[in-house]
Amino acid sequence: MSPNPEGFRAFVEKLIALEHEPMAWEEDVRNLEAPVLLIAGDADVVTLEHTVAMFRLLEGGAVGDMGQPLPASRLAILPATSHTAVIGQVDLLMGFTEPFLRGETPQGMFDQAE
């Protein structure tokens, strides 16, 4: 189905080489200025520890119930989901991607009207 079937071997070789590259993205992630929504599955090829480490580089992980504003970046871990199965979780994805793209955050106890 490829427009260039002769290029398949080279493509696979590049994928294999990529698997051996370290995920040394820390400096790039730390320098991002736009809010980021990290999405991973709990059975993802990317470890939960790595995903959380990237989230912390984006200033995520602060306690949100202490009256401080939440960071703009967010983390979503989908249950019973692998790396490729994330795209099949449409209902879950829409529940948090749309509010993220609109810049909305869930209402916390300090945000509620009295």
PDB file as gemmi writes it, atoms N, CA and C in Angstrom:
CRYST1    1.000    1.000    1.000  90.00  90.00  90.00 P 1                      
ATOM      1  N   MET A   1       0.821  -1.201   0.000  1.00  0.00           N  
ATOM      2  CA  MET A   1       0.000   0.000   0.000  1.00  0.00           C  
ATOM      3  C   MET A   1       0.861   1.260   0.000  1.00  0.00           C  
ATOM      4  N   SER A   2       2.141   1.088   0.196  1.00  0.00           N  
ATOM      5  CA  SER A   2       3.042   2.235   0.220  1.00  0.00           C  
ATOM      6  C   SER A   2       3.181   2.835  -1.173  1.00  0.00           C  
ATOM      7  N   PRO A   3       3.282   4.161  -1.254  1.00  0.00           N  
ATOM      8  CA  PRO A   3       3.530   4.764  -2.568  1.00  0.00           C  
ATOM      9  C   PRO A   3       4.921   4.395  -3.097  1.00  0.00           C  
ATOM     10  N   ASN A   4       5.800   3.942  -2.192  1.00  0.00           N  
ATOM     11  CA  ASN A   4       7.146   3.544  -2.589  1.00  0.00           C  
ATOM     12  C   ASN A   4       7.510   2.227  -1.911  1.00  0.00           C  
ATOM     13  N   PRO A   5       6.993   1.102  -2.399  1.00  0.00           N  
ATOM     14  CA  PRO A   5       7.264  -0.187  -1.753  1.00  0.00           C  
ATOM     15  C   PRO A   5       8.750  -0.530  -1.689  1.00  0.00           C  
ATOM     16  N   GLU A   6       9.540  -0.032  -2.613  1.00  0.00           N  
ATOM     17  CA  GLU A   6      10.981  -0.309  -2.617  1.00  0.00           C  
ATOM     18  C   GLU A   6      11.670   0.342  -1.412  1.00  0.00           C  
ATOM     19  N   GLY A   7      11.051   1.333  -0.808  1.00  0.00           N  
ATOM     20  CA  GLY A   7      11.650   2.035   0.325  1.00  0.00           C  
ATOM     21  C   GLY A   7      11.327   1.396   1.665  1.00  0.00           C  
ATOM     22  N   PHE A   8      10.584   0.288   1.656  1.00  0.00           N  
ATOM     23  CA  PHE A   8      10.157  -0.321   2.921  1.00  0.00           C  
ATOM     24  C   PHE A   8      11.335  -0.780   3.772  1.00  0.00           C  
ATOM     25  N   ARG A   9      12.310  -1.447   3.170  1.00  0.00           N  
ATOM     26  CA  ARG A   9      13.461  -1.945   3.935  1.00  0.00           C  
ATOM     27  C   ARG A   9      14.201  -0.786   4.616  1.00  0.00           C  
ATOM     28  N   ALA A  10      14.443   0.293   3.879  1.00  0.00           N  
ATOM     29  CA  ALA A  10      15.126   1.453   4.471  1.00  0.00           C  
ATOM     30  C   ALA A  10      14.301   2.043   5.607  1.00  0.00           C  
ATOM     31  N   PHE A  11      12.980   2.071   5.434  1.00  0.00           N  
ATOM     32  CA  PHE A  11      12.086   2.579   6.471  1.00  0.00           C  
ATOM     33  C   PHE A  11      12.207   1.738   7.745  1.00  0.00           C  
ATOM     34  N   VAL A  12      12.166   0.414   7.593  1.00  0.00           N  
ATOM     35  CA  VAL A  12      12.275  -0.481   8.746  1.00  0.00           C  
ATOM     36  C   VAL A  12      13.632  -0.336   9.411  1.00  0.00           C  
ATOM     37  N   GLU A  13      14.688  -0.189   8.640  1.00  0.00           N  
ATOM     38  CA  GLU A  13      16.027  -0.007   9.208  1.00  0.00           C  
ATOM     39  C   GLU A  13      16.095   1.273  10.037  1.00  0.00           C  
ATOM     40  N   LYS A  14      15.449   2.326   9.563  1.00  0.00           N  
ATOM     41  CA  LYS A  14      15.419   3.583  10.320  1.00  0.00           C  
ATOM     42  C   LYS A  14      14.626   3.425  11.612  1.00  0.00           C  
ATOM     43  N   LEU A  15      13.514   2.684  11.554  1.00  0.00           N  
ATOM     44  CA  LEU A  15      12.728   2.443  12.765  1.00  0.00           C  
ATOM     45  C   LEU A  15      13.534   1.661  13.798  1.00  0.00           C  
ATOM     46  N   ILE A  16      14.255   0.651  13.340  1.00  0.00           N  
ATOM     47  CA  ILE A  16      15.087  -0.144  14.253  1.00  0.00           C  
ATOM     48  C   ILE A  16      16.169   0.727  14.869  1.00  0.00           C  
ATOM     49  N   ALA A  17      16.816   1.561  14.068  1.00  0.00           N  
ATOM     50  CA  ALA A  17      17.848   2.462  14.593  1.00  0.00           C  
ATOM     51  C   ALA A  17      17.251   3.433  15.605  1.00  0.00           C  
ATOM     52  N   LEU A  18      16.047   3.905  15.346  1.00  0.00           N  
ATOM     53  CA  LEU A  18      15.381   4.833  16.263  1.00  0.00           C  
ATOM     54  C   LEU A  18      15.131   4.195  17.618  1.00  0.00           C  
ATOM     55  N   GLU A  19      14.803   2.905  17.615  1.00  0.00           N  
ATOM     56  CA  GLU A  19      14.569   2.190  18.873  1.00  0.00           C  
ATOM     57  C   GLU A  19      15.806   2.172  19.770  1.00  0.00           C  
ATOM     58  N   HIS A  20      16.982   2.311  19.187  1.00  0.00           N  
ATOM     59  CA  HIS A  20      18.227   2.272  19.952  1.00  0.00           C  
ATOM     60  C   HIS A  20      18.707   3.662  20.368  1.00  0.00           C  
ATOM     61  N   GLU A  21      18.010   4.691  19.919  1.00  0.00           N  
ATOM     62  CA  GLU A  21      18.351   6.060  20.289  1.00  0.00           C  
ATOM     63  C   GLU A  21      17.810   6.366  21.690  1.00  0.00           C  
ATOM     64  N   PRO A  22      18.603   7.018  22.516  1.00  0.00           N  
ATOM     65  CA  PRO A  22      18.071   7.388  23.836  1.00  0.00           C  
ATOM     66  C   PRO A  22      17.008   8.487  23.693  1.00  0.00           C  
ATOM     67  N   MET A  23      16.038   8.454  24.586  1.00  0.00           N  
ATOM     68  CA  MET A  23      15.006   9.497  24.598  1.00  0.00           C  
ATOM     69  C   MET A  23      15.522  10.669  25.428  1.00  0.00           C  
ATOM     70  N   ALA A  24      16.508  11.343  24.899  1.00  0.00           N  
ATOM     71  CA  ALA A  24      17.152  12.450  25.612  1.00  0.00           C  
ATOM     72  C   ALA A  24      16.520  13.768  25.177  1.00  0.00           C  
ATOM     73  N   TRP A  25      15.271  13.942  25.547  1.00  0.00           N  
ATOM     74  CA  TRP A  25      14.523  15.118  25.140  1.00  0.00           C  
ATOM     75  C   TRP A  25      14.393  16.142  26.258  1.00  0.00           C  
ATOM     76  N   GLU A  26      15.033  15.908  27.375  1.00  0.00           N  
ATOM     77  CA  GLU A  26      14.789  16.735  28.553  1.00  0.00           C  
ATOM     78  C   GLU A  26      14.977  18.227  28.286  1.00  0.00           C  
ATOM     79  N   GLU A  27      16.086  18.594  27.666  1.00  0.00           N  
ATOM     80  CA  GLU A  27      16.357  20.018  27.441  1.00  0.00           C  
ATOM     81  C   GLU A  27      15.331  20.624  26.486  1.00  0.00           C  
ATOM     82  N   ASP A  28      14.980  19.886  25.445  1.00  0.00           N  
ATOM     83  CA  ASP A  28      13.971  20.383  24.502  1.00  0.00           C  
ATOM     84  C   ASP A  28      12.621  20.559  25.187  1.00  0.00           C  
ATOM     85  N   VAL A  29      12.238  19.583  26.012  1.00  0.00           N  
ATOM     86  CA  VAL A  29      10.958  19.667  26.718  1.00  0.00           C  
ATOM     87  C   VAL A  29      10.973  20.833  27.699  1.00  0.00           C  
ATOM     88  N   ARG A  30      12.046  20.974  28.442  1.00  0.00           N  
ATOM     89  CA  ARG A  30      12.168  22.054  29.428  1.00  0.00           C  
ATOM     90  C   ARG A  30      12.031  23.431  28.765  1.00  0.00           C  
ATOM     91  N   ASN A  31      12.454  23.554  27.515  1.00  0.00           N  
ATOM     92  CA  ASN A  31      12.430  24.842  26.823  1.00  0.00           C  
ATOM     93  C   ASN A  31      11.130  25.131  26.083  1.00  0.00           C  
ATOM     94  N   LEU A  32      10.177  24.197  26.109  1.00  0.00           N  
ATOM     95  CA  LEU A  32       8.897  24.456  25.451  1.00  0.00           C  
ATOM     96  C   LEU A  32       8.172  25.589  26.160  1.00  0.00           C  
ATOM     97  N   GLU A  33       7.590  26.453  25.390  1.00  0.00           N  
ATOM     98  CA  GLU A  33       6.867  27.578  25.977  1.00  0.00           C  
ATOM     99  C   GLU A  33       5.355  27.406  25.894  1.00  0.00           C  
ATOM    100  N   ALA A  34       4.889  26.608  24.952  1.00  0.00           N  
ATOM    101  CA  ALA A  34       3.454  26.383  24.794  1.00  0.00           C  
ATOM    102  C   ALA A  34       3.008  25.281  25.759  1.00  0.00           C  
ATOM    103  N   PRO A  35       1.769  25.340  26.226  1.00  0.00           N  
ATOM    104  CA  PRO A  35       1.250  24.258  27.062  1.00  0.00           C  
ATOM    105  C   PRO A  35       1.273  22.933  26.295  1.00  0.00           C  
ATOM    106  N   VAL A  36       1.531  21.860  27.016  1.00  0.00           N  
ATOM    107  CA  VAL A  36       1.631  20.533  26.415  1.00  0.00           C  
ATOM    108  C   VAL A  36       0.659  19.598  27.115  1.00  0.00           C  
ATOM    109  N   LEU A  37      -0.021  18.787  26.333  1.00  0.00           N  
ATOM    110  CA  LEU A  37      -0.869  17.725  26.862  1.00  0.00           C  
ATOM    111  C   LEU A  37      -0.168  16.414  26.559  1.00  0.00           C  
ATOM    112  N   LEU A  38       0.391  15.787  27.585  1.00  0.00           N  
ATOM    113  CA  LEU A  38       1.034  14.486  27.446  1.00  0.00           C  
ATOM    114  C   LEU A  38      -0.026  13.412  27.619  1.00  0.00           C  
ATOM    115  N   ILE A  39      -0.104  12.499  26.655  1.00  0.00           N  
ATOM    116  CA  ILE A  39      -1.068  11.409  26.710  1.00  0.00           C  
ATOM    117  C   ILE A  39      -0.303  10.098  26.586  1.00  0.00           C  
ATOM    118  N   ALA A  40      -0.553   9.190  27.505  1.00  0.00           N  
ATOM    119  CA  ALA A  40       0.098   7.879  27.460  1.00  0.00           C  
ATOM    120  C   ALA A  40      -0.887   6.842  27.958  1.00  0.00           C  
ATOM    121  N   GLY A  41      -0.615   5.599  27.607  1.00  0.00           N  
ATOM    122  CA  GLY A  41      -1.396   4.496  28.132  1.00  0.00           C  
ATOM    123  C   GLY A  41      -0.668   3.874  29.304  1.00  0.00           C  
ATOM    124  N   ASP A  42      -1.409   3.207  30.175  1.00  0.00           N  
ATOM    125  CA  ASP A  42      -0.755   2.569  31.322  1.00  0.00           C  
ATOM    126  C   ASP A  42      -0.030   1.288  30.922  1.00  0.00           C  
ATOM    127  N   ALA A  43      -0.186   0.885  29.649  1.00  0.00           N  
ATOM    128  CA  ALA A  43       0.556  -0.254  29.107  1.00  0.00           C  
ATOM    129  C   ALA A  43       1.364   0.199  27.884  1.00  0.00           C  
ATOM    130  N   ASP A  44       1.813   1.433  27.935  1.00  0.00           N  
ATOM    131  CA  ASP A  44       2.516   2.076  26.827  1.00  0.00           C  
ATOM    132  C   ASP A  44       3.956   1.598  26.741  1.00  0.00           C  
ATOM    133  N   VAL A  45       4.536   1.715  25.550  1.00  0.00           N  
ATOM    134  CA  VAL A  45       5.960   1.410  25.377  1.00  0.00           C  
ATOM    135  C   VAL A  45       6.810   2.458  26.109  1.00  0.00           C  
ATOM    136  N   VAL A  46       6.313   3.677  26.175  1.00  0.00           N  
ATOM    137  CA  VAL A  46       6.979   4.725  26.952  1.00  0.00           C  
ATOM    138  C   VAL A  46       6.612   4.485  28.412  1.00  0.00           C  
ATOM    139  N   THR A  47       7.597   4.376  29.268  1.00  0.00           N  
ATOM    140  CA  THR A  47       7.306   4.044  30.660  1.00  0.00           C  
ATOM    141  C   THR A  47       6.569   5.187  31.352  1.00  0.00           C  
ATOM    142  N   LEU A  48       5.805   4.826  32.356  1.00  0.00           N  
ATOM    143  CA  LEU A  48       5.111   5.835  33.147  1.00  0.00           C  
ATOM    144  C   LEU A  48       6.114   6.776  33.805  1.00  0.00           C  
ATOM    145  N   GLU A  49       7.231   6.226  34.257  1.00  0.00           N  
ATOM    146  CA  GLU A  49       8.262   7.047  34.905  1.00  0.00           C  
ATOM    147  C   GLU A  49       8.799   8.111  33.951  1.00  0.00           C  
ATOM    148  N   HIS A  50       9.031   7.720  32.698  1.00  0.00           N  
ATOM    149  CA  HIS A  50       9.527   8.681  31.708  1.00  0.00           C  
ATOM    150  C   HIS A  50       8.481   9.754  31.425  1.00  0.00           C  
ATOM    151  N   THR A  51       7.232   9.332  31.281  1.00  0.00           N  
ATOM    152  CA  THR A  51       6.157  10.278  31.009  1.00  0.00           C  
ATOM    153  C   THR A  51       6.008  11.276  32.153  1.00  0.00           C  
ATOM    154  N   VAL A  52       6.052  10.792  33.382  1.00  0.00           N  
ATOM    155  CA  VAL A  52       5.943  11.680  34.541  1.00  0.00           C  
ATOM    156  C   VAL A  52       7.151  12.620  34.608  1.00  0.00           C  
ATOM    157  N   ALA A  53       8.331  12.119  34.301  1.00  0.00           N  
ATOM    158  CA  ALA A  53       9.523  12.970  34.303  1.00  0.00           C  
ATOM    159  C   ALA A  53       9.373  14.108  33.291  1.00  0.00           C  
ATOM    160  N   MET A  54       8.831  13.806  32.113  1.00  0.00           N  
ATOM    161  CA  MET A  54       8.609  14.861  31.112  1.00  0.00           C  
ATOM    162  C   MET A  54       7.575  15.859  31.619  1.00  0.00           C  
ATOM    163  N   PHE A  55       6.537  15.363  32.278  1.00  0.00           N  
ATOM    164  CA  PHE A  55       5.503  16.243  32.829  1.00  0.00           C  
ATOM    165  C   PHE A  55       6.084  17.181  33.887  1.00  0.00           C  
ATOM    166  N   ARG A  56       6.968  16.662  34.710  1.00  0.00           N  
ATOM    167  CA  ARG A  56       7.598  17.504  35.734  1.00  0.00           C  
ATOM    168  C   ARG A  56       8.486  18.581  35.115  1.00  0.00           C  
ATOM    169  N   LEU A  57       9.121  18.267  33.971  1.00  0.00           N  
ATOM    170  CA  LEU A  57       9.910  19.281  33.271  1.00  0.00           C  
ATOM    171  C   LEU A  57       9.035  20.420  32.763  1.00  0.00           C  
ATOM    172  N   LEU A  58       7.757  20.143  32.582  1.00  0.00           N  
ATOM    173  CA  LEU A  58       6.787  21.148  32.131  1.00  0.00           C  
ATOM    174  C   LEU A  58       6.108  21.827  33.316  1.00  0.00           C  
ATOM    175  N   GLU A  59       6.695  21.649  34.505  1.00  0.00           N  
ATOM    176  CA  GLU A  59       6.210  22.221  35.763  1.00  0.00           C  
ATOM    177  C   GLU A  59       4.910  21.586  36.228  1.00  0.00           C  
ATOM    178  N   GLY A  60       4.634  20.381  35.752  1.00  0.00           N  
ATOM    179  CA  GLY A  60       3.452  19.665  36.179  1.00  0.00           C  
ATOM    180  C   GLY A  60       3.719  18.870  37.441  1.00  0.00           C  
ATOM    181  N   GLY A  61       2.659  18.460  38.078  1.00  0.00           N  
ATOM    182  CA  GLY A  61       2.772  17.631  39.270  1.00  0.00           C  
ATOM    183  C   GLY A  61       2.648  18.383  40.573  1.00  0.00           C  
ATOM    184  N   ALA A  62       2.355  19.678  40.502  1.00  0.00           N  
ATOM    185  CA  ALA A  62       2.174  20.456  41.727  1.00  0.00           C  
ATOM    186  C   ALA A  62       0.819  20.118  42.345  1.00  0.00           C  
ATOM    187  N   VAL A  63       0.727  20.233  43.644  1.00  0.00           N  
ATOM    188  CA  VAL A  63      -0.542  19.996  44.335  1.00  0.00           C  
ATOM    189  C   VAL A  63      -1.515  21.093  43.931  1.00  0.00           C  
ATOM    190  N   GLY A  64      -2.674  20.699  43.422  1.00  0.00           N  
ATOM    191  CA  GLY A  64      -3.621  21.658  42.877  1.00  0.00           C  
ATOM    192  C   GLY A  64      -4.675  22.153  43.839  1.00  0.00           C  
ATOM    193  N   ASP A  65      -4.738  21.607  45.038  1.00  0.00           N  
ATOM    194  CA  ASP A  65      -5.781  22.010  45.978  1.00  0.00           C  
ATOM    195  C   ASP A  65      -5.302  23.030  47.002  1.00  0.00           C  
ATOM    196  N   MET A  66      -4.202  23.694  46.727  1.00  0.00           N  
ATOM    197  CA  MET A  66      -3.652  24.634  47.699  1.00  0.00           C  
ATOM    198  C   MET A  66      -3.886  26.092  47.306  1.00  0.00           C  
ATOM    199  N   GLY A  67      -4.807  26.316  46.378  1.00  0.00           N  
ATOM    200  CA  GLY A  67      -5.155  27.684  46.017  1.00  0.00           C  
ATOM    201  C   GLY A  67      -4.264  28.280  44.944  1.00  0.00           C  
ATOM    202  N   GLN A  68      -3.271  27.531  44.498  1.00  0.00           N  
ATOM    203  CA  GLN A  68      -2.387  28.023  43.442  1.00  0.00           C  
ATOM    204  C   GLN A  68      -2.955  27.617  42.086  1.00  0.00           C  
ATOM    205  N   PRO A  69      -2.730  28.436  41.066  1.00  0.00           N  
ATOM    206  CA  PRO A  69      -3.213  28.029  39.745  1.00  0.00           C  
ATOM    207  C   PRO A  69      -2.452  26.791  39.248  1.00  0.00           C  
ATOM    208  N   LEU A  70      -3.149  25.950  38.528  1.00  0.00           N  
ATOM    209  CA  LEU A  70      -2.529  24.763  37.971  1.00  0.00           C  
ATOM    210  C   LEU A  70      -1.654  25.154  36.786  1.00  0.00           C  
ATOM    211  N   PRO A  71      -0.608  24.379  36.510  1.00  0.00           N  
ATOM    212  CA  PRO A  71       0.208  24.666  35.328  1.00  0.00           C  
ATOM    213  C   PRO A  71      -0.621  24.459  34.060  1.00  0.00           C  
ATOM    214  N   ALA A  72      -0.209  25.097  32.986  1.00  0.00           N  
ATOM    215  CA  ALA A  72      -0.948  24.998  31.727  1.00  0.00           C  
ATOM    216  C   ALA A  72      -0.801  23.623  31.085  1.00  0.00           C  
ATOM    217  N   SER A  73       0.313  22.949  31.321  1.00  0.00           N  
ATOM    218  CA  SER A  73       0.518  21.617  30.749  1.00  0.00           C  
ATOM    219  C   SER A  73      -0.220  20.575  31.573  1.00  0.00           C  
ATOM    220  N   ARG A  74      -0.599  19.481  30.914  1.00  0.00           N  
ATOM    221  CA  ARG A  74      -1.384  18.440  31.579  1.00  0.00           C  
ATOM    222  C   ARG A  74      -0.869  17.059  31.226  1.00  0.00           C  
ATOM    223  N   LEU A  75      -1.263  16.101  32.041  1.00  0.00           N  
ATOM    224  CA  LEU A  75      -0.879  14.708  31.857  1.00  0.00           C  
ATOM    225  C   LEU A  75      -2.127  13.840  31.917  1.00  0.00           C  
ATOM    226  N   ALA A  76      -2.268  12.947  30.944  1.00  0.00           N  
ATOM    227  CA  ALA A  76      -3.378  11.995  30.936  1.00  0.00           C  
ATOM    228  C   ALA A  76      -2.813  10.598  30.733  1.00  0.00           C  
ATOM    229  N   ILE A  77      -3.123   9.693  31.660  1.00  0.00           N  
ATOM    230  CA  ILE A  77      -2.748   8.291  31.548  1.00  0.00           C  
ATOM    231  C   ILE A  77      -4.037   7.505  31.344  1.00  0.00           C  
ATOM    232  N   LEU A  78      -4.154   6.850  30.208  1.00  0.00           N  
ATOM    233  CA  LEU A  78      -5.363   6.103  29.883  1.00  0.00           C  
ATOM    234  C   LEU A  78      -5.246   4.672  30.404  1.00  0.00           C  
ATOM    235  N   PRO A  79      -6.270   4.197  31.092  1.00  0.00           N  
ATOM    236  CA  PRO A  79      -6.222   2.843  31.663  1.00  0.00           C  
ATOM    237  C   PRO A  79      -6.345   1.759  30.597  1.00  0.00           C  
ATOM    238  N   ALA A  80      -5.672   0.643  30.855  1.00  0.00           N  
ATOM    239  CA  ALA A  80      -5.723  -0.539  29.989  1.00  0.00           C  
ATOM    240  C   ALA A  80      -5.473  -0.179  28.526  1.00  0.00           C  
ATOM    241  N   THR A  81      -4.464   0.661  28.301  1.00  0.00           N  
ATOM    242  CA  THR A  81      -4.216   1.184  26.969  1.00  0.00           C  
ATOM    243  C   THR A  81      -2.736   1.104  26.624  1.00  0.00           C  
ATOM    244  N   SER A  82      -2.457   0.559  25.432  1.00  0.00           N  
ATOM    245  CA  SER A  82      -1.089   0.496  24.935  1.00  0.00           C  
ATOM    246  C   SER A  82      -0.795   1.737  24.091  1.00  0.00           C  
ATOM    247  N   HIS A  83       0.431   1.799  23.567  1.00  0.00           N  
ATOM    248  CA  HIS A  83       0.853   2.958  22.778  1.00  0.00           C  
ATOM    249  C   HIS A  83      -0.037   3.150  21.551  1.00  0.00           C  
ATOM    250  N   THR A  84      -0.311   2.087  20.839  1.00  0.00           N  
ATOM    251  CA  THR A  84      -1.108   2.224  19.627  1.00  0.00           C  
ATOM    252  C   THR A  84      -2.610   2.233  19.898  1.00  0.00           C  
ATOM    253  N   ALA A  85      -3.039   1.738  21.050  1.00  0.00           N  
ATOM    254  CA  ALA A  85      -4.470   1.695  21.359  1.00  0.00           C  
ATOM    255  C   ALA A  85      -5.013   3.043  21.829  1.00  0.00           C  
ATOM    256  N   VAL A  86      -4.141   4.001  22.080  1.00  0.00           N  
ATOM    257  CA  VAL A  86      -4.591   5.330  22.525  1.00  0.00           C  
ATOM    258  C   VAL A  86      -5.598   5.917  21.535  1.00  0.00           C  
ATOM    259  N   ILE A  87      -5.325   5.765  20.241  1.00  0.00           N  
ATOM    260  CA  ILE A  87      -6.201   6.385  19.241  1.00  0.00           C  
ATOM    261  C   ILE A  87      -7.598   5.766  19.212  1.00  0.00           C  
ATOM    262  N   GLY A  88      -7.761   4.590  19.801  1.00  0.00           N  
ATOM    263  CA  GLY A  88      -9.075   3.965  19.854  1.00  0.00           C  
ATOM    264  C   GLY A  88      -9.918   4.411  21.033  1.00  0.00           C  
ATOM    265  N   GLN A  89      -9.358   5.216  21.908  1.00  0.00           N  
ATOM    266  CA  GLN A  89     -10.063   5.674  23.118  1.00  0.00           C  
ATOM    267  C   GLN A  89     -10.692   7.053  22.881  1.00  0.00           C  
ATOM    268  N   VAL A  90     -11.487   7.146  21.828  1.00  0.00           N  
ATOM    269  CA  VAL A  90     -12.011   8.443  21.399  1.00  0.00           C  
ATOM    270  C   VAL A  90     -12.798   9.165  22.487  1.00  0.00           C  
ATOM    271  N   ASP A  91     -13.691   8.478  23.173  1.00  0.00           N  
ATOM    272  CA  ASP A  91     -14.506   9.137  24.200  1.00  0.00           C  
ATOM    273  C   ASP A  91     -13.639   9.714  25.314  1.00  0.00           C  
ATOM    274  N   LEU A  92     -12.665   8.938  25.758  1.00  0.00           N  
ATOM    275  CA  LEU A  92     -11.758   9.441  26.796  1.00  0.00           C  
ATOM    276  C   LEU A  92     -10.946  10.629  26.278  1.00  0.00           C  
ATOM    277  N   LEU A  93     -10.397  10.503  25.085  1.00  0.00           N  
ATOM    278  CA  LEU A  93      -9.565  11.567  24.521  1.00  0.00           C  
ATOM    279  C   LEU A  93     -10.344  12.873  24.375  1.00  0.00           C  
ATOM    280  N   MET A  94     -11.550  12.789  23.854  1.00  0.00           N  
ATOM    281  CA  MET A  94     -12.347  14.006  23.651  1.00  0.00           C  
ATOM    282  C   MET A  94     -12.689  14.679  24.978  1.00  0.00           C  
ATOM    283  N   GLY A  95     -12.828  13.875  26.026  1.00  0.00           N  
ATOM    284  CA  GLY A  95     -13.173  14.436  27.333  1.00  0.00           C  
ATOM    285  C   GLY A  95     -12.119  15.363  27.907  1.00  0.00           C  
ATOM    286  N   PHE A  96     -10.864  15.172  27.521  1.00  0.00           N  
ATOM    287  CA  PHE A  96      -9.840  16.079  28.064  1.00  0.00           C  
ATOM    288  C   PHE A  96      -9.067  16.850  27.006  1.00  0.00           C  
ATOM    289  N   THR A  97      -9.093  16.418  25.746  1.00  0.00           N  
ATOM    290  CA  THR A  97      -8.371  17.204  24.735  1.00  0.00           C  
ATOM    291  C   THR A  97      -9.116  18.485  24.368  1.00  0.00           C  
ATOM    292  N   GLU A  98     -10.421  18.403  24.236  1.00  0.00           N  
ATOM    293  CA  GLU A  98     -11.168  19.612  23.887  1.00  0.00           C  
ATOM    294  C   GLU A  98     -11.038  20.699  24.953  1.00  0.00           C  
ATOM    295  N   PRO A  99     -11.235  20.395  26.251  1.00  0.00           N  
ATOM    296  CA  PRO A  99     -11.030  21.442  27.265  1.00  0.00           C  
ATOM    297  C   PRO A  99      -9.586  21.974  27.264  1.00  0.00           C  
ATOM    298  N   PHE A 100      -8.607  21.093  27.047  1.00  0.00           N  
ATOM    299  CA  PHE A 100      -7.212  21.548  26.992  1.00  0.00           C  
ATOM    300  C   PHE A 100      -7.016  22.536  25.851  1.00  0.00           C  
ATOM    301  N   LEU A 101      -7.534  22.210  24.680  1.00  0.00           N  
ATOM    302  CA  LEU A 101      -7.366  23.097  23.525  1.00  0.00           C  
ATOM    303  C   LEU A 101      -8.095  24.423  23.707  1.00  0.00           C  
ATOM    304  N   ARG A 102      -9.162  24.412  24.500  1.00  0.00           N  
ATOM    305  CA  ARG A 102      -9.887  25.658  24.803  1.00  0.00           C  
ATOM    306  C   ARG A 102      -9.244  26.435  25.953  1.00  0.00           C  
ATOM    307  N   GLY A 103      -8.225  25.852  26.578  1.00  0.00           N  
ATOM    308  CA  GLY A 103      -7.568  26.521  27.704  1.00  0.00           C  
ATOM    309  C   GLY A 103      -8.362  26.435  28.989  1.00  0.00           C  
ATOM    310  N   GLU A 104      -9.284  25.499  29.081  1.00  0.00           N  
ATOM    311  CA  GLU A 104     -10.115  25.345  30.273  1.00  0.00           C  
ATOM    312  C   GLU A 104      -9.460  24.369  31.241  1.00  0.00           C  
ATOM    313  N   THR A 105      -9.585  24.644  32.517  1.00  0.00           N  
ATOM    314  CA  THR A 105      -9.121  23.715  33.540  1.00  0.00           C  
ATOM    315  C   THR A 105     -10.312  23.296  34.387  1.00  0.00           C  
ATOM    316  N   PRO A 106     -10.272  22.087  34.952  1.00  0.00           N  
ATOM    317  CA  PRO A 106     -11.366  21.677  35.826  1.00  0.00           C  
ATOM    318  C   PRO A 106     -11.496  22.643  37.002  1.00  0.00           C  
ATOM    319  N   GLN A 107     -12.706  22.845  37.419  1.00  0.00           N  
ATOM    320  CA  GLN A 107     -12.945  23.762  38.530  1.00  0.00           C  
ATOM    321  C   GLN A 107     -12.506  23.118  39.823  1.00  0.00           C  
ATOM    322  N   GLY A 108     -11.668  23.811  40.571  1.00  0.00           N  
ATOM    323  CA  GLY A 108     -11.199  23.328  41.870  1.00  0.00           C  
ATOM    324  C   GLY A 108     -12.000  23.939  42.992  1.00  0.00           C  
ATOM    325  N   MET A 109     -11.721  23.501  44.208  1.00  0.00           N  
ATOM    326  CA  MET A 109     -12.503  23.994  45.335  1.00  0.00           C  
ATOM    327  C   MET A 109     -12.303  25.476  45.589  1.00  0.00           C  
ATOM    328  N   PHE A 110     -11.177  26.042  45.160  1.00  0.00           N  
ATOM    329  CA  PHE A 110     -10.941  27.460  45.365  1.00  0.00           C  
ATOM    330  C   PHE A 110     -11.568  28.303  44.264  1.00  0.00           C  
ATOM    331  N   ASP A 111     -12.015  27.660  43.175  1.00  0.00           N  
ATOM    332  CA  ASP A 111     -12.606  28.376  42.051  1.00  0.00           C  
ATOM    333  C   ASP A 111     -14.122  28.457  42.132  1.00  0.00           C  
ATOM    334  N   GLN A 112     -14.733  27.695  43.014  1.00  0.00           N  
ATOM    335  CA  GLN A 112     -16.180  27.613  43.058  1.00  0.00           C  
ATOM    336  C   GLN A 112     -16.790  28.879  43.651  1.00  0.00           C  
ATOM    337  N   ALA A 113     -17.936  29.225  43.114  1.00  0.00           N  
ATOM    338  CA  ALA A 113     -18.665  30.379  43.630  1.00  0.00           C  
ATOM    339  C   ALA A 113     -19.185  30.057  45.032  1.00  0.00           C  
ATOM    340  N   GLU A 114     -19.209  31.060  45.867  1.00  0.00           N  
ATOM    341  CA  GLU A 114     -19.667  30.839  47.238  1.00  0.00           C  
ATOM    342  C   GLU A 114     -21.147  31.030  47.352  1.00  0.00           C  
TER     343      GLU A 114                                                      
END                                                                             
